[in-house]
Amino acid sequence: MSHVPQIKIPATYMRGGTSKGVFFNLEDLPQAAQVPGAARDAILLRVIGSPDPYGKQTDGMGGATSSTSKTVILSKSSQANHDVDYLFGQVAIDKPFVDWSGNCGNLTAAVGSFAISSGLVDAQRIPENGIATVHIWQANIKKTIIAHVPMTNGEVQETGDFELDGVTFPAAEVEVEFIDPADGEGAMFPTGNLVDDLEVPGIGTFKATMINAGIPTIFLNADEIGYTGSELQDDINNDEQALARFETIRAYGAVKMGLIGHIDEAAKRQHTPKVAFVAPPSDYQSSSGKQISKDDIDLQVRALSMGKLHHAMMGTAAVAIGTAAAIPGTLVNLAAGGGERDSVRFGHPSGTLKVGAQASEQNGEWAVNKAIMSRSARVLMEGWVRIPGDTF
């Protein structure tokens, strides 16, 4: 019996923020995968090691968490005044599915450096030393992101002393600006309200702020759903009933936000929307054992991604947090003490994070010009990934 040999595809394995993913230059993908469709999805699933009924992704590059089951495809930008087009694919772990519905804010921090190192940015725009400004077109949500990448002696500087909670080792700081972060799928507040009563049959009715900024997100009050806001992963991820409740809440919220037409469609849209819960600041011990004082944060936020509580905070959800915090009257803003603010520092399971946002009200409608935060990124491995030649 003959078997088709493996093929190899140029790829780079990178950390961006608190996520990891496999990065590809569009032109390096097999011809069939250079356009959206079944062949592309099949290749990315096989690269990551999905679907895996064991939930381990042992036979692929994935790390069996939402933060490490990710793929990125980059190309020269098709948009004026942009350097690179960035397409993000969130790969399901136990299902044969790649979700293209949203962005990964953490991996965005690695997009600029990959684009520079791969020759996707005009060399004349890259300083020998200093900061390279990379204009990114986020193709999933059709938004502009600007990454400020440090350069030393003509090379991307990856090492440094910037510390990011949720990442073990320090690295160089990369500032990322999310321009006009309201999601491209509709209004910033799709229901027209800063706070809604979200009715979830069989579970209850909850106050909710549903916002399209960074990534569509449903914010709830922690105390209304039986939490304090200082929970760590094991407090929720080991509770199958709790996870099922959150998924039901997410499905009904997605319908109310107009992202899907029926709750049954939520299973095919796992990446968006996110569900998060907020609470006023409190003292707690992070997952690393670090003591966090309530005096060092403005509020607590916990967020779920792909059905599990995230170990830190998704970058796009941080944009949603910063945006909502800047708008008086949202649940995020109220948990932080209310009033006007242009930045917020929140506690998450791994520590704290600061995000800034510029919000303004025009004719009764809220708009946010940009949200800003600092992340870091590093190449972990580069070369080729191999997959069986009959994958697609």
BAKOLVEX-514931 format. One record per residue (C-alpha): residue number from 1; x, y, z. Coordinates in nm, 4 decimals. Layout:
BEGIN
[NUM; [X; Y; Z]]
...
***
This chain:
BEGIN
[1; [0.0000; 0.0000; 0.0000]]
[2; [0.1475; 0.3355; -0.1022]]
[3; [0.1190; 0.6522; 0.1004]]
[4; [0.1491; 1.0128; -0.0115]]
[5; [0.4650; 1.1667; 0.1386]]
[6; [0.4652; 1.4792; 0.3491]]
[7; [0.5056; 1.8244; 0.1998]]
[8; [0.6758; 2.1150; 0.3713]]
[9; [0.5523; 2.4732; 0.3888]]
[10; [0.7652; 2.7724; 0.4971]]
[11; [0.6361; 2.8964; 0.8324]]
[12; [0.7322; 3.0829; 1.1468]]
[13; [0.6159; 2.9966; 1.4981]]
[14; [0.5744; 3.3163; 1.6986]]
[15; [0.4563; 3.4429; 2.0324]]
[16; [0.2578; 3.7619; 2.0270]]
[17; [0.1388; 3.8949; 2.3611]]
[18; [0.0002; 3.6012; 2.5577]]
[19; [-0.0729; 3.3924; 2.2466]]
[20; [0.1256; 3.1734; 2.0073]]
[21; [0.0562; 3.0954; 1.6446]]
[22; [0.1923; 2.9674; 1.3157]]
[23; [0.2626; 3.2526; 1.0704]]
[24; [0.2623; 3.2156; 0.6935]]
[25; [0.3444; 3.4417; 0.4020]]
[26; [0.0483; 3.4023; 0.1670]]
[27; [0.2780; 3.3359; -0.1298]]
[28; [0.4419; 3.0437; 0.0540]]
[29; [0.1173; 2.8511; 0.0892]]
[30; [0.0274; 2.5849; -0.1683]]
[31; [-0.1566; 2.7425; -0.4616]]
[32; [-0.4912; 2.5963; -0.3549]]
[33; [-0.4588; 2.7606; -0.0128]]
[34; [-0.3748; 3.1075; -0.1417]]
[35; [-0.7482; 3.1744; -0.1652]]
[36; [-1.0141; 3.1206; 0.1011]]
[37; [-1.1837; 2.7835; 0.1005]]
[38; [-1.1773; 2.4197; 0.1992]]
[39; [-0.8145; 2.3590; 0.0970]]
[40; [-0.6848; 2.6442; 0.3109]]
[41; [-0.8886; 2.5359; 0.6111]]
[42; [-0.7793; 2.1729; 0.5730]]
[43; [-0.4123; 2.2718; 0.5637]]
[44; [-0.4364; 2.4938; 0.8713]]
[45; [-0.6283; 2.2304; 1.0647]]
[46; [-0.3605; 1.9716; 0.9860]]
[47; [-0.0773; 2.2110; 1.0734]]
[48; [-0.2285; 2.2814; 1.4146]]
[49; [-0.3334; 1.9203; 1.4759]]
[50; [-0.7120; 1.9483; 1.4666]]
[51; [-0.9652; 1.8097; 1.5047]]
[52; [-0.8321; 1.6146; 1.8008]]
[53; [-1.0913; 1.4196; 2.0034]]
[54; [-0.8282; 1.3849; 2.2772]]
[55; [-0.8103; 1.7651; 2.3041]]
[56; [-0.4277; 1.7680; 2.3035]]
[57; [-0.3264; 1.8560; 1.9436]]
[58; [-0.0329; 1.6192; 1.9895]]
[59; [0.0073; 1.5652; 1.6145]]
[60; [0.0380; 1.9341; 1.5291]]
[61; [0.1697; 2.2740; 1.6306]]
[62; [-0.1252; 2.3678; 1.8505]]
[63; [-0.0972; 2.3829; 2.2271]]
[64; [-0.4499; 2.2613; 2.3064]]
[65; [-0.5719; 2.6006; 2.4303]]
[66; [-0.7504; 2.8856; 2.2558]]
[67; [-0.4343; 3.0958; 2.3021]]
[68; [-0.2143; 2.8496; 2.1143]]
[69; [-0.4462; 2.7135; 1.8439]]
[70; [-0.3951; 3.0023; 1.6056]]
[71; [-0.2796; 3.0746; 1.2519]]
[72; [-0.1855; 3.3935; 1.0676]]
[73; [-0.1561; 3.4631; 0.6945]]
[74; [0.0210; 3.7816; 0.5832]]
[75; [0.0674; 3.9440; 0.2441]]
[76; [0.1600; 4.2767; 0.0886]]
[77; [-0.1323; 4.5048; 0.1534]]
[78; [-0.4038; 4.5491; -0.1053]]
[79; [-0.5122; 4.8691; 0.0724]]
[80; [-0.3765; 5.2182; 0.0142]]
[81; [-0.1481; 5.3537; 0.2885]]
[82; [-0.1052; 5.0118; 0.4495]]
[83; [0.1983; 4.7842; 0.4563]]
[84; [0.0538; 4.4412; 0.5173]]
[85; [-0.2765; 4.2525; 0.5107]]
[86; [-0.3260; 4.0389; 0.8221]]
[87; [-0.5682; 3.7461; 0.8181]]
[88; [-0.6279; 3.5511; 1.1388]]
[89; [-0.7660; 3.1976; 1.1667]]
[90; [-0.8738; 3.0630; 1.5070]]
[91; [-0.8514; 2.6844; 1.4792]]
[92; [-1.0981; 2.4770; 1.6787]]
[93; [-0.9329; 2.2078; 1.8888]]
[94; [-1.1840; 1.9237; 1.8751]]
[95; [-1.3807; 2.0195; 1.5635]]
[96; [-1.2842; 2.0470; 1.1930]]
[97; [-1.3403; 2.4201; 1.1894]]
[98; [-1.1396; 2.7395; 1.1364]]
[99; [-1.3140; 3.0558; 1.2600]]
[100; [-1.2384; 3.3623; 1.0448]]
[101; [-1.4894; 3.5918; 1.2184]]
[102; [-1.2534; 3.8017; 1.4284]]
[103; [-0.9046; 3.9278; 1.5059]]
[104; [-0.6385; 3.8198; 1.7551]]
[105; [-0.5084; 4.1288; 1.9293]]
[106; [-0.2231; 3.9474; 2.1000]]
[107; [-0.0784; 3.8074; 1.7776]]
[108; [-0.1150; 4.1531; 1.6234]]
[109; [0.1970; 4.2432; 1.8220]]
[110; [0.3914; 3.9887; 1.6154]]
[111; [0.2487; 4.0910; 1.2773]]
[112; [0.4669; 4.3999; 1.2431]]
[113; [0.7919; 4.2203; 1.3168]]
[114; [0.7058; 3.9266; 1.0868]]
[115; [0.6136; 4.1713; 0.8095]]
[116; [0.9449; 4.3538; 0.8434]]
[117; [1.1546; 4.0384; 0.8620]]
[118; [0.9707; 3.8868; 0.5640]]
[119; [1.0222; 4.1848; 0.3359]]
[120; [0.6552; 4.2830; 0.3303]]
[121; [0.7337; 4.6384; 0.4426]]
[122; [0.9084; 4.8843; 0.2079]]
[123; [1.2716; 4.8946; 0.3199]]
[124; [1.2769; 5.2737; 0.2847]]
[125; [1.0208; 5.2956; 0.5648]]
[126; [1.2269; 5.0957; 0.8132]]
[127; [1.4806; 5.2872; 1.0243]]
[128; [1.8216; 5.1351; 1.0962]]
[129; [1.7663; 5.2183; 1.4605]]
[130; [1.4547; 5.3445; 1.6353]]
[131; [1.0892; 5.2583; 1.5845]]
[132; [0.9396; 5.1224; 1.2640]]
[133; [0.5737; 5.2140; 1.2169]]
[134; [0.3864; 4.9347; 1.0408]]
[135; [0.0368; 5.0017; 0.9063]]
[136; [-0.1627; 4.6784; 0.9211]]
[137; [-0.4919; 4.6071; 0.7460]]
[138; [-0.6800; 4.3576; 0.9614]]
[139; [-0.8609; 4.1693; 0.6880]]
[140; [-1.1023; 3.9761; 0.9136]]
[141; [-1.2695; 4.2885; 1.0526]]
[142; [-1.1508; 4.5424; 0.7925]]
[143; [-0.9791; 4.7742; 1.0386]]
[144; [-0.6470; 4.9567; 1.0585]]
[145; [-0.3940; 4.8681; 1.3270]]
[146; [-0.0606; 5.0422; 1.3734]]
[147; [0.2300; 4.8550; 1.5312]]
[148; [0.5375; 5.0385; 1.6583]]
[149; [0.8240; 4.7901; 1.6257]]
[150; [1.1682; 4.8607; 1.7787]]
[151; [1.4664; 4.8262; 1.5425]]
[152; [1.8361; 4.7828; 1.6264]]
[153; [2.1072; 4.7756; 1.3589]]
[154; [1.8519; 4.7118; 1.0869]]
[155; [1.6936; 4.4131; 1.2621]]
[156; [1.3735; 4.3763; 1.4598]]
[157; [1.4618; 4.3999; 1.8283]]
[158; [1.2869; 4.1235; 2.0194]]
[159; [1.4746; 4.1216; 2.3482]]
[160; [1.4189; 4.3821; 2.6173]]
[161; [1.2985; 4.4448; 2.9709]]
[162; [0.9262; 4.4975; 2.9071]]
[163; [0.7261; 4.2631; 3.1305]]
[164; [0.3791; 4.1430; 3.0382]]
[165; [0.1712; 3.9524; 3.2928]]
[166; [0.0906; 3.6134; 3.1462]]
[167; [0.4298; 3.5894; 2.9712]]
[168; [0.7166; 3.4399; 3.1704]]
[169; [1.0132; 3.6290; 3.0273]]
[170; [1.0642; 3.9993; 2.9457]]
[171; [1.1020; 4.1174; 2.5863]]
[172; [1.0993; 4.4337; 2.3763]]
[173; [0.7885; 4.6496; 2.4036]]
[174; [0.5644; 4.6806; 2.0979]]
[175; [0.2981; 4.9506; 2.1184]]
[176; [-0.0158; 4.8668; 1.9215]]
[177; [-0.2853; 5.1147; 1.8188]]
[178; [-0.6285; 4.9895; 1.7150]]
[179; [-0.7749; 5.2653; 1.4969]]
[180; [-1.1537; 5.3187; 1.5072]]
[181; [-1.1894; 4.9839; 1.6853]]
[182; [-1.5687; 4.9505; 1.6594]]
[183; [-1.6171; 4.6192; 1.4795]]
[184; [-1.6833; 4.6355; 1.1096]]
[185; [-1.9993; 4.4260; 1.1447]]
[186; [-2.2105; 4.7111; 1.2763]]
[187; [-2.2590; 4.9821; 1.5385]]
[188; [-2.0415; 4.9936; 1.8488]]
[189; [-2.3499; 4.9176; 2.0571]]
[190; [-2.5576; 4.6990; 1.8237]]
[191; [-2.8711; 4.7149; 2.0417]]
[192; [-2.8458; 5.0923; 2.0737]]
[193; [-2.8055; 5.0658; 2.4517]]
[194; [-2.5078; 5.0909; 2.6846]]
[195; [-2.6721; 4.8321; 2.9104]]
[196; [-2.9374; 4.5754; 2.8171]]
[197; [-3.1380; 4.3150; 2.9998]]
[198; [-3.0168; 3.9925; 2.8391]]
[199; [-3.2768; 3.7190; 2.8816]]
[200; [-3.1351; 3.3672; 2.8719]]
[201; [-3.4160; 3.1092; 2.8929]]
[202; [-3.3634; 2.8549; 3.1676]]
[203; [-3.0766; 3.0515; 3.3212]]
[204; [-3.1940; 3.4050; 3.3987]]
[205; [-3.1954; 3.7677; 3.2912]]
[206; [-2.8763; 3.9643; 3.3343]]
[207; [-2.7569; 4.3199; 3.2887]]
[208; [-2.5206; 4.3199; 2.9921]]
[209; [-2.3081; 4.5635; 2.7967]]
[210; [-2.2758; 4.4315; 2.4431]]
[211; [-2.0103; 4.6108; 2.2438]]
[212; [-1.8390; 4.5785; 1.9056]]
[213; [-1.4910; 4.7160; 1.9674]]
[214; [-1.1741; 4.5157; 1.9126]]
[215; [-1.3941; 4.2079; 1.9103]]
[216; [-1.7660; 4.1670; 1.9809]]
[217; [-1.7931; 4.1181; 2.3569]]
[218; [-2.0715; 4.0580; 2.6071]]
[219; [-1.9891; 4.2043; 2.9504]]
[220; [-2.1776; 4.0841; 3.2581]]
[221; [-2.1594; 4.1745; 3.6261]]
[222; [-1.9717; 3.9051; 3.8176]]
[223; [-2.2027; 3.9099; 4.1195]]
[224; [-2.5127; 3.8556; 3.9037]]
[225; [-2.3753; 3.5243; 3.7788]]
[226; [-2.2373; 3.4061; 4.1118]]
[227; [-1.8732; 3.5147; 4.0922]]
[228; [-1.6446; 3.7650; 4.2631]]
[229; [-1.4378; 3.8628; 3.9593]]
[230; [-1.1126; 3.7324; 4.1105]]
[231; [-1.1505; 3.3755; 3.9787]]
[232; [-0.8624; 3.1858; 3.8190]]
[233; [-0.8868; 2.9296; 3.5384]]
[234; [-0.9461; 2.6205; 3.7518]]
[235; [-1.2352; 2.7893; 3.9317]]
[236; [-1.4350; 2.7889; 3.6099]]
[237; [-1.2723; 2.5549; 3.3595]]
[238; [-1.3171; 2.2551; 3.5890]]
[239; [-1.6896; 2.3271; 3.6177]]
[240; [-1.8628; 2.1805; 3.3104]]
[241; [-2.2017; 2.3174; 3.4164]]
[242; [-2.0598; 2.6689; 3.4438]]
[243; [-1.8986; 2.6442; 3.1007]]
[244; [-2.2290; 2.5266; 2.9529]]
[245; [-2.4090; 2.8235; 3.1111]]
[246; [-2.1548; 3.0656; 2.9691]]
[247; [-2.1924; 2.9132; 2.6228]]
[248; [-2.5703; 2.9481; 2.6427]]
[249; [-2.5360; 3.3102; 2.7532]]
[250; [-2.2930; 3.3688; 2.4666]]
[251; [-2.5346; 3.2205; 2.2136]]
[252; [-2.8294; 3.4332; 2.3231]]
[253; [-2.6068; 3.7413; 2.3395]]
[254; [-2.4818; 3.6740; 1.9872]]
[255; [-2.8404; 3.6699; 1.8621]]
[256; [-2.9216; 3.9944; 2.0421]]
[257; [-2.6093; 4.1553; 1.8931]]
[258; [-2.7212; 4.0502; 1.5468]]
[259; [-2.4134; 3.8336; 1.4894]]
[260; [-2.6202; 3.5191; 1.4288]]
[261; [-2.9854; 3.4561; 1.3514]]
[262; [-3.0437; 3.1636; 1.5879]]
[263; [-2.8654; 3.0259; 1.8928]]
[264; [-2.7852; 2.7037; 1.7050]]
[265; [-2.5463; 2.9020; 1.4827]]
[266; [-2.3202; 2.9847; 1.7795]]
[267; [-2.1441; 2.6484; 1.7473]]
[268; [-2.0123; 2.7580; 1.4079]]
[269; [-1.8947; 3.0919; 1.5441]]
[270; [-1.6837; 2.9995; 1.8435]]
[271; [-1.4349; 3.2869; 1.8243]]
[272; [-1.6945; 3.5641; 1.8494]]
[273; [-1.8536; 3.7069; 2.0494]]
[274; [-1.6561; 3.6790; 2.3699]]
[275; [-1.8152; 3.6654; 2.7142]]
[276; [-1.6552; 3.8496; 3.0060]]
[277; [-1.7567; 3.9446; 3.3570]]
[278; [-1.6516; 4.2473; 3.5581]]
[279; [-1.6298; 4.3468; 3.9220]]
[280; [-1.4880; 4.6334; 4.1301]]
[281; [-1.1212; 4.6024; 4.2285]]
[282; [-1.0233; 4.3542; 4.4990]]
[283; [-0.7075; 4.1943; 4.6356]]
[284; [-0.6234; 3.8561; 4.4837]]
[285; [-0.3399; 3.6187; 4.4054]]
[286; [-0.2663; 3.5696; 4.0363]]
[287; [-0.2014; 3.2324; 3.8762]]
[288; [0.1754; 3.2871; 3.9106]]
[289; [0.1414; 3.3522; 4.2845]]
[290; [0.1870; 3.7273; 4.2460]]
[291; [-0.0180; 3.9310; 4.4912]]
[292; [-0.2351; 4.1935; 4.3214]]
[293; [-0.3571; 4.4828; 4.5347]]
[294; [-0.6965; 4.6400; 4.4734]]
[295; [-0.5161; 4.9750; 4.4911]]
[296; [-0.3201; 4.8840; 4.1747]]
[297; [-0.6202; 4.8166; 3.9531]]
[298; [-0.9421; 4.9939; 3.8537]]
[299; [-1.1517; 4.6796; 3.8152]]
[300; [-1.1448; 4.3021; 3.7734]]
[301; [-1.2217; 4.1365; 3.4384]]
[302; [-1.2385; 3.7693; 3.3485]]
[303; [-1.3034; 3.6604; 2.9892]]
[304; [-1.3771; 3.3334; 2.8137]]
[305; [-1.2337; 3.2341; 2.4777]]
[306; [-1.3370; 2.9280; 2.2746]]
[307; [-1.5409; 2.8011; 2.5680]]
[308; [-1.2758; 2.8327; 2.8406]]
[309; [-1.1670; 3.1033; 3.0840]]
[310; [-0.8602; 3.2718; 2.9350]]
[311; [-0.5351; 3.2479; 3.1314]]
[312; [-0.4758; 3.6229; 3.0920]]
[313; [-0.6659; 3.8514; 2.8542]]
[314; [-0.7206; 3.8417; 2.4804]]
[315; [-0.5785; 4.1539; 2.3166]]
[316; [-0.8976; 4.2265; 2.1280]]
[317; [-1.1026; 4.1853; 2.4470]]
[318; [-0.8647; 4.4321; 2.6143]]
[319; [-0.9574; 4.6797; 2.3393]]
[320; [-1.3247; 4.6170; 2.4185]]
[321; [-1.2518; 4.6714; 2.7896]]
[322; [-1.0648; 4.9963; 2.7285]]
[323; [-1.3350; 5.1221; 2.4940]]
[324; [-1.6225; 5.0340; 2.7262]]
[325; [-1.4389; 5.1798; 3.0256]]
[326; [-1.4076; 5.5127; 2.8441]]
[327; [-1.7845; 5.5398; 2.7954]]
[328; [-1.9748; 5.6445; 3.1108]]
[329; [-2.2575; 5.4120; 3.2027]]
[330; [-2.1360; 5.0799; 3.0639]]
[331; [-2.0941; 4.7928; 3.3083]]
[332; [-1.7171; 4.8096; 3.2573]]
[333; [-1.7124; 5.1816; 3.3306]]
[334; [-1.9332; 5.1420; 3.6387]]
[335; [-1.7189; 4.8585; 3.7768]]
[336; [-1.4179; 5.0895; 3.7431]]
[337; [-1.5931; 5.3585; 3.9454]]
[338; [-1.7802; 5.5434; 3.6718]]
[339; [-1.7093; 5.8851; 3.5195]]
[340; [-1.4875; 5.9835; 3.2302]]
[341; [-1.1500; 5.8156; 3.1811]]
[342; [-0.8995; 5.7700; 2.9007]]
[343; [-0.7288; 5.4579; 3.0357]]
[344; [-0.7961; 5.1691; 3.2676]]
[345; [-0.5831; 4.9110; 3.4454]]
[346; [-0.7666; 4.5868; 3.5067]]
[347; [-0.6880; 4.2664; 3.6888]]
[348; [-0.6979; 3.9331; 3.5037]]
[349; [-0.5978; 3.5786; 3.6090]]
[350; [-0.2271; 3.6312; 3.5316]]
[351; [-0.1912; 3.9861; 3.6658]]
[352; [-0.2763; 4.3310; 3.5349]]
[353; [-0.2945; 4.5158; 3.2055]]
[354; [-0.3379; 4.8807; 3.1125]]
[355; [-0.5243; 4.9881; 2.8016]]
[356; [-0.6093; 5.3392; 2.6848]]
[357; [-0.8947; 5.4623; 2.4663]]
[358; [-1.0096; 5.7976; 2.3306]]
[359; [-1.3895; 5.8219; 2.3332]]
[360; [-1.6236; 6.1027; 2.2299]]
[361; [-1.9989; 6.1458; 2.1967]]
[362; [-2.1333; 6.2924; 1.8730]]
[363; [-2.5048; 6.3456; 1.8139]]
[364; [-2.5880; 6.0954; 2.0847]]
[365; [-2.3595; 5.8287; 1.9371]]
[366; [-2.0365; 5.7194; 2.1011]]
[367; [-1.7219; 5.6871; 1.8934]]
[368; [-1.3718; 5.5763; 1.9864]]
[369; [-1.0877; 5.7045; 1.7706]]
[370; [-0.8358; 5.4480; 1.8875]]
[371; [-0.7357; 5.2129; 2.1659]]
[372; [-0.3720; 5.1640; 2.2652]]
[373; [-0.1828; 4.9004; 2.4576]]
[374; [0.1652; 4.7559; 2.4837]]
[375; [0.2510; 4.3946; 2.4121]]
[376; [0.5658; 4.2056; 2.3116]]
[377; [0.6504; 3.9455; 2.0486]]
[378; [0.9224; 3.6968; 1.9671]]
[379; [1.0095; 3.4424; 1.6995]]
[380; [1.0173; 3.0973; 1.8608]]
[381; [1.1057; 2.8889; 1.5552]]
[382; [1.1284; 2.9354; 1.1818]]
[383; [1.1669; 2.7002; 0.8886]]
[384; [0.8970; 2.4661; 0.7570]]
[385; [0.5964; 2.2843; 0.8884]]
[386; [0.5172; 1.9458; 0.7354]]
[387; [0.1796; 1.7937; 0.6596]]
[388; [0.0746; 1.4817; 0.4675]]
[389; [0.0516; 1.5599; 0.0979]]
[390; [-0.3051; 1.4335; 0.0725]]
[391; [-0.4315; 1.6774; 0.3373]]
[392; [-0.6045; 1.8916; 0.0752]]
***
